[in-house]
C-alpha cells in the first residue's frame, strides 16, 4: 500500500511541525491515496468574510496569537476588498472585508454576519477532483484555472457545499509565494506580550457544519460520494440527550484524517436547539465552530483569557462529579488546574482529550472556536456534550433565544 499520509504538507514543514507531534495533535491515519477518488492533502486556508477585516486581523493577532504573513488590497491593485492572511503553525486564515461600496462581500455580511465563506483544501490534482465531482453531479462554482505571478503557478477550482459555503481546491506544488498570486508578503509591528509562546495553536483539527433539519445525511452522502470522505468511528447521532439542546451529529474525514467535518442538524427537543439558533442568525447553513489543536491547552487558555477572549464556563459540579473522575482517570495535569480554567476532559478506548469552547467571536451567536489537546483520543468530546450543551443553553437563555 502506498502510504502518503505520513508526509508533512508544505505548510506543516514551513511551521516546523514534526510528524509524530502532528499524529497526536490531529490524529492522522495512514491511507492509500491512489485508491482515493478525490485525494485531499489537508487544509489550505479558512476564508472569513468580515464586516471589518482590518480590525478582525488585529483581533486574531492579539487574542489568538496569529501572525500576519500576506495581504491584498487597494495598495496592491485589489480595489474591491482588503484581505489579510494570518498563520499559526500550519493553520492559515484569510480575513476579507469589502472596500468598494459595491463589493459583493458586503452582501455576504448583511446576510450572514461575519463567517466562513470558504473552507479551502489543498489537493494534489485539481482536475482529477473536479472530474470526479462533476461525474457525481456536484456544483462546480469555479472551473480549474491557473493563477500565475512571479512566485509561480497555482491551479485552483471550487465546488459548493452547504449554504453559501464553498471548497476551493488548491494545487500549489509549483508556487513559492506567501499565499496566492495577487497577495504580497506583509508582516506586522505588533509586539507580543512578554513570555508569550511562539504560537498558541499548531494545527486545525476539525470544522463543524450546521445544516437544516433532515439534511445531515444528505451532506454526509455528499462528502462520501463527491469527496471520497469516510465516516469516522464516532457517529454520535443517538447519543445526544433530548433534555438538552437537541442535535444530531455525524463526522466525515478525508483519507488521512487531517480534514474532519462533523455535520450537525437540529433535533426536536423540549427547548430550541442551539443549531436552530445558529441557522436563524446565520440565515441558513454554515460553519459553526473551528477546533484548533494545541499541545498545551493550559498555557493557550491563560494567554487567550489575558488577551480578553471569553470562554464558556463550566460549573464546579462538573469536576466534583465522582463519575467523571472515575471515567477520565489520570490526565497529564491535576484536575484542579483544569477546573480553574473551565477545561473539559473526555476519555475513550484510545486515550483522552482536553477541550474548551469560546463564546461566539462576532456579534451574531454563530461562529465560535474550540481548543483541543489530544492524547490518543480521536473523538470529539462525546462525554462532554451534556455539560457543554448546558453551558450553551445558559448563554442562549441570556440572549433570549431558548
Ligand atoms: Fe468540536
Boltz pocket constraint, residues with backbone or C-beta under 6 A from the ligand:
constraints:
  - pocket:
      binder: B
      contacts: [[A, 206], [A, 208], [A, 289], [A, 291], [A, 370], [A, 380]]
      max_distance: 6.0
